[in-house]
Amino acid sequence: MKFCWETEEERLKRFMKISPKKKLEWLRRMNEFSSHYLPRKARFVYLQLRRMK
């Protein structure tokens, strides 16, 4: 969420306070959610892009 009263530097500092473990856990949960609830066509594109790496 972006607040109007905070500067870009304050926003970055706020995000840097979050531990790396929590960030990775959040990313893992988002990945699981998107892979579970994406429509078939979108899931196919997602898997194709993932295999290209």
A tleap script that builds the chain and sets N, CA, C and O, in Angstrom:
source leaprc.protein.ff14SB
mol = sequence {
  NMET LYS PHE CYS TRP GLU THR GLU GLU GLU
  ARG LEU LYS ARG PHE MET LYS ILE SER PRO
  LYS LYS LYS LEU GLU TRP LEU ARG ARG MET
  ASN GLU PHE SER SER HIE TYR LEU PRO ARG
  LYS ALA ARG PHE VAL TYR LEU GLN LEU ARG
  ARG MET CLYS
}
set mol.1.N position { 0.836 -1.164 0.000 }
set mol.1.CA position { 0.000 0.000 0.000 }
set mol.1.C position { 0.886 1.233 0.000 }
set mol.1.O position { 1.881 1.294 0.721 }
set mol.2.N position { 0.527 2.190 -0.793 }
set mol.2.CA position { 1.328 3.411 -0.908 }
set mol.2.C position { 0.598 4.542 -0.186 }
set mol.2.O position { -0.561 4.848 -0.470 }
set mol.3.N position { 1.310 5.146 0.748 }
set mol.3.CA position { 0.742 6.259 1.491 }
set mol.3.C position { 1.237 7.562 0.884 }
set mol.3.O position { 2.393 7.656 0.473 }
set mol.4.N position { 0.381 8.554 0.826 }
set mol.4.CA position { 0.728 9.837 0.201 }
set mol.4.C position { 1.733 10.622 1.020 }
set mol.4.O position { 2.516 11.390 0.461 }
set mol.5.N position { 1.726 10.448 2.322 }
set mol.5.CA position { 2.579 11.281 3.167 }
set mol.5.C position { 4.001 10.771 3.329 }
set mol.5.O position { 4.848 11.498 3.848 }
set mol.6.N position { 4.295 9.544 2.902 }
set mol.6.CA position { 5.656 9.050 3.065 }
set mol.6.C position { 6.441 9.184 1.766 }
set mol.6.O position { 5.894 9.036 0.674 }
set mol.7.N position { 7.719 9.464 1.903 }
set mol.7.CA position { 8.582 9.600 0.740 }
set mol.7.C position { 9.017 8.214 0.272 }
set mol.7.O position { 8.784 7.212 0.948 }
set mol.8.N position { 9.645 8.179 -0.880 }
set mol.8.CA position { 10.142 6.914 -1.427 }
set mol.8.C position { 11.180 6.299 -0.495 }
set mol.8.O position { 11.214 5.083 -0.309 }
set mol.9.N position { 12.016 7.139 0.084 }
set mol.9.CA position { 13.059 6.652 0.998 }
set mol.9.C position { 12.447 6.039 2.263 }
set mol.9.O position { 12.901 4.994 2.731 }
set mol.10.N position { 11.419 6.688 2.813 }
set mol.10.CA position { 10.750 6.147 3.996 }
set mol.10.C position { 10.074 4.819 3.682 }
set mol.10.O position { 10.071 3.891 4.491 }
set mol.11.N position { 9.502 4.758 2.488 }
set mol.11.CA position { 8.827 3.523 2.064 }
set mol.11.C position { 9.828 2.373 1.954 }
set mol.11.O position { 9.548 1.259 2.397 }
set mol.12.N position { 10.992 2.643 1.366 }
set mol.12.CA position { 12.025 1.619 1.237 }
set mol.12.C position { 12.532 1.172 2.610 }
set mol.12.O position { 12.753 -0.017 2.840 }
set mol.13.N position { 12.711 2.126 3.511 }
set mol.13.CA position { 13.158 1.779 4.860 }
set mol.13.C position { 12.138 0.894 5.564 }
set mol.13.O position { 12.507 -0.035 6.284 }
set mol.14.N position { 10.854 1.183 5.356 }
set mol.14.CA position { 9.804 0.367 5.967 }
set mol.14.C position { 9.864 -1.068 5.433 }
set mol.14.O position { 9.702 -2.021 6.196 }
set mol.15.N position { 10.092 -1.220 4.143 }
set mol.15.CA position { 10.174 -2.559 3.563 }
set mol.15.C position { 11.452 -3.280 3.970 }
set mol.15.O position { 11.469 -4.507 4.074 }
set mol.16.N position { 12.516 -2.529 4.200 }
set mol.16.CA position { 13.776 -3.160 4.602 }
set mol.16.C position { 13.694 -3.710 6.016 }
set mol.16.O position { 14.469 -4.597 6.372 }
set mol.17.N position { 12.788 -3.214 6.817 }
set mol.17.CA position { 12.624 -3.699 8.188 }
set mol.17.C position { 12.012 -5.100 8.239 }
set mol.17.O position { 12.160 -5.807 9.236 }
set mol.18.N position { 11.338 -5.493 7.182 }
set mol.18.CA position { 10.734 -6.819 7.136 }
set mol.18.C position { 11.848 -7.850 6.947 }
set mol.18.O position { 12.716 -7.686 6.090 }
set mol.19.N position { 11.815 -8.898 7.746 }
set mol.19.CA position { 12.887 -9.890 7.683 }
set mol.19.C position { 12.843 -10.649 6.351 }
set mol.19.O position { 11.768 -10.826 5.779 }
set mol.20.N position { 13.998 -11.095 5.856 }
set mol.20.CA position { 14.034 -11.848 4.598 }
set mol.20.C position { 13.199 -13.134 4.668 }
set mol.20.O position { 12.606 -13.551 3.673 }
set mol.21.N position { 13.161 -13.743 5.828 }
set mol.21.CA position { 12.380 -14.974 5.982 }
set mol.21.C position { 10.888 -14.705 5.751 }
set mol.21.O position { 10.209 -15.487 5.086 }
set mol.22.N position { 10.385 -13.600 6.301 }
set mol.22.CA position { 8.979 -13.247 6.098 }
set mol.22.C position { 8.702 -12.916 4.641 }
set mol.22.O position { 7.650 -13.278 4.113 }
set mol.23.N position { 9.645 -12.224 3.977 }
set mol.23.CA position { 9.474 -11.883 2.565 }
set mol.23.C position { 9.400 -13.144 1.714 }
set mol.23.O position { 8.550 -13.259 0.832 }
set mol.24.N position { 10.297 -14.090 1.984 }
set mol.24.CA position { 10.304 -15.338 1.213 }
set mol.24.C position { 9.046 -16.160 1.475 }
set mol.24.O position { 8.507 -16.785 0.562 }
set mol.25.N position { 8.582 -16.157 2.716 }
set mol.25.CA position { 7.353 -16.872 3.041 }
set mol.25.C position { 6.171 -16.263 2.293 }
set mol.25.O position { 5.324 -16.985 1.765 }
set mol.26.N position { 6.118 -14.938 2.249 }
set mol.26.CA position { 5.051 -14.257 1.525 }
set mol.26.C position { 5.099 -14.600 0.039 }
set mol.26.O position { 4.064 -14.860 -0.574 }
set mol.27.N position { 6.309 -14.599 -0.544 }
set mol.27.CA position { 6.448 -14.928 -1.965 }
set mol.27.C position { 6.032 -16.369 -2.255 }
set mol.27.O position { 5.402 -16.649 -3.274 }
set mol.28.N position { 6.390 -17.277 -1.349 }
set mol.28.CA position { 6.007 -18.682 -1.522 }
set mol.28.C position { 4.487 -18.832 -1.485 }
set mol.28.O position { 3.913 -19.548 -2.305 }
set mol.29.N position { 3.841 -18.163 -0.542 }
set mol.29.CA position { 2.382 -18.252 -0.432 }
set mol.29.C position { 1.698 -17.649 -1.647 }
set mol.29.O position { 0.699 -18.188 -2.122 }
set mol.30.N position { 2.225 -16.527 -2.163 }
set mol.30.CA position { 1.649 -15.915 -3.357 }
set mol.30.C position { 1.807 -16.831 -4.570 }
set mol.30.O position { 0.905 -16.935 -5.401 }
set mol.31.N position { 2.960 -17.492 -4.663 }
set mol.31.CA position { 3.209 -18.418 -5.756 }
set mol.31.C position { 2.239 -19.596 -5.687 }
set mol.31.O position { 1.671 -19.995 -6.704 }
set mol.32.N position { 2.051 -20.150 -4.496 }
set mol.32.CA position { 1.103 -21.257 -4.328 }
set mol.32.C position { -0.313 -20.818 -4.678 }
set mol.32.O position { -1.042 -21.542 -5.357 }
set mol.33.N position { -0.699 -19.643 -4.219 }
set mol.33.CA position { -2.035 -19.129 -4.498 }
set mol.33.C position { -2.254 -18.955 -5.994 }
set mol.33.O position { -3.267 -19.394 -6.539 }
set mol.34.N position { -1.295 -18.310 -6.652 }
set mol.34.CA position { -1.465 -18.057 -8.085 }
set mol.34.C position { -1.451 -19.351 -8.886 }
set mol.34.O position { -2.186 -19.475 -9.866 }
set mol.35.N position { -0.632 -20.311 -8.491 }
set mol.35.CA position { -0.602 -21.569 -9.241 }
set mol.35.C position { -1.879 -22.375 -9.019 }
set mol.35.O position { -2.264 -23.171 -9.876 }
set mol.36.N position { -2.529 -22.179 -7.892 }
set mol.36.CA position { -3.748 -22.935 -7.595 }
set mol.36.C position { -4.984 -22.302 -8.225 }
set mol.36.O position { -5.867 -23.018 -8.697 }
set mol.37.N position { -5.061 -20.969 -8.240 }
set mol.37.CA position { -6.275 -20.286 -8.674 }
set mol.37.C position { -6.208 -19.644 -10.049 }
set mol.37.O position { -7.184 -19.029 -10.477 }
set mol.38.N position { -5.098 -19.765 -10.752 }
set mol.38.CA position { -5.040 -19.217 -12.107 }
set mol.38.C position { -5.930 -20.019 -13.044 }
set mol.38.O position { -6.036 -21.236 -12.893 }
set mol.39.N position { -6.571 -19.365 -14.007 }
set mol.39.CA position { -7.322 -20.107 -15.021 }
set mol.39.C position { -6.360 -20.979 -15.840 }
set mol.39.O position { -5.155 -20.726 -15.861 }
set mol.40.N position { -6.881 -21.978 -16.495 }
set mol.40.CA position { -6.038 -22.930 -17.234 }
set mol.40.C position { -5.121 -22.276 -18.241 }
set mol.40.O position { -3.937 -22.604 -18.324 }
set mol.41.N position { -5.671 -21.350 -19.009 }
set mol.41.CA position { -4.872 -20.698 -20.040 }
set mol.41.C position { -3.721 -19.907 -19.419 }
set mol.41.O position { -2.588 -19.971 -19.896 }
set mol.42.N position { -4.013 -19.170 -18.365 }
set mol.42.CA position { -2.988 -18.373 -17.693 }
set mol.42.C position { -1.949 -19.293 -17.039 }
set mol.42.O position { -0.756 -18.993 -17.050 }
set mol.43.N position { -2.407 -20.405 -16.474 }
set mol.43.CA position { -1.485 -21.361 -15.851 }
set mol.43.C position { -0.545 -21.944 -16.892 }
set mol.43.O position { 0.637 -22.144 -16.616 }
set mol.44.N position { -1.063 -22.222 -18.099 }
set mol.44.CA position { -0.241 -22.750 -19.179 }
set mol.44.C position { 0.854 -21.751 -19.562 }
set mol.44.O position { 2.014 -22.128 -19.729 }
set mol.45.N position { 0.479 -20.472 -19.700 }
set mol.45.CA position { 1.443 -19.429 -20.039 }
set mol.45.C position { 2.482 -19.292 -18.928 }
set mol.45.O position { 3.675 -19.158 -19.200 }
set mol.46.N position { 2.026 -19.328 -17.679 }
set mol.46.CA position { 2.924 -19.222 -16.525 }
set mol.46.C position { 3.952 -20.352 -16.536 }
set mol.46.O position { 5.138 -20.116 -16.303 }
set mol.47.N position { 3.507 -21.559 -16.801 }
set mol.47.CA position { 4.431 -22.702 -16.823 }
set mol.47.C position { 5.390 -22.610 -18.005 }
set mol.47.O position { 6.558 -22.978 -17.883 }
set mol.48.N position { 4.911 -22.124 -19.141 }
set mol.48.CA position { 5.794 -21.962 -20.301 }
set mol.48.C position { 6.894 -20.953 -19.996 }
set mol.48.O position { 8.061 -21.191 -20.308 }
set mol.49.N position { 6.528 -19.833 -19.389 }
set mol.49.CA position { 7.519 -18.816 -19.049 }
set mol.49.C position { 8.511 -19.337 -18.017 }
set mol.49.O position { 9.700 -19.023 -18.071 }
set mol.50.N position { 8.021 -20.123 -17.095 }
set mol.50.CA position { 8.886 -20.667 -16.061 }
set mol.50.C position { 9.912 -21.644 -16.641 }
set mol.50.O position { 11.059 -21.693 -16.197 }
set mol.51.N position { 9.480 -22.418 -17.639 }
set mol.51.CA position { 10.397 -23.384 -18.257 }
set mol.51.C position { 11.462 -22.708 -19.111 }
set mol.51.O position { 12.531 -23.276 -19.334 }
set mol.52.N position { 11.175 -21.492 -19.592 }
set mol.52.CA position { 12.129 -20.779 -20.452 }
set mol.52.C position { 13.358 -20.323 -19.683 }
set mol.52.O position { 14.410 -20.100 -20.282 }
set mol.53.N position { 13.245 -20.181 -18.377 }
set mol.53.CA position { 14.384 -19.678 -17.586 }
set mol.53.C position { 15.534 -20.606 -17.573 }
set mol.53.O position { 16.556 -20.315 -16.951 }
savepdb mol mol.pdb
quit
